[in-house]
């Protein structure tokens, strides 16, 4: 199985990069929403500034989401686990998941991994199971091959 400290570090790095990207996009649109009032403002400039302001407002939520994920990752105990629970790394049919926060697929120690949150249906179906145990997920039987 995968080194869970490196897994945690990889997830933190992924979320830090996502947060930086979200902040960059937010700040870019926010700066475009500002109007120089020292000169006459054309209707086109006003419309563009309003559109940029709306986009900046929409991009504000991802900034908060990534900041919350980072804080959550720092709180989770990634120590050894024997059952599927928060902080566990699990192998299901050769696919690795970590129960923490939702992420896109990423690579850690050469393995493809995906983070899932405790609110995910997959987690809810597998919560508390040990290696070798099975559960029905969306009408399909899945077996937990390993838990770490």
Secondary structure, 3 states (H helix, E strand, C coil): CCCHHHHHHHHHHHHHHHHHHHHHHHHHHHHHHCCCCCCCCCHHHHHHHHHHHHHHHHHHHHHHHHHHHHHHHHHCCCCCCCECCCCCEEEECCEEEEEECCCCCEEECCEEEEEEECCCHHHHHHCCCECCCEEEECCEEEEEEEEC
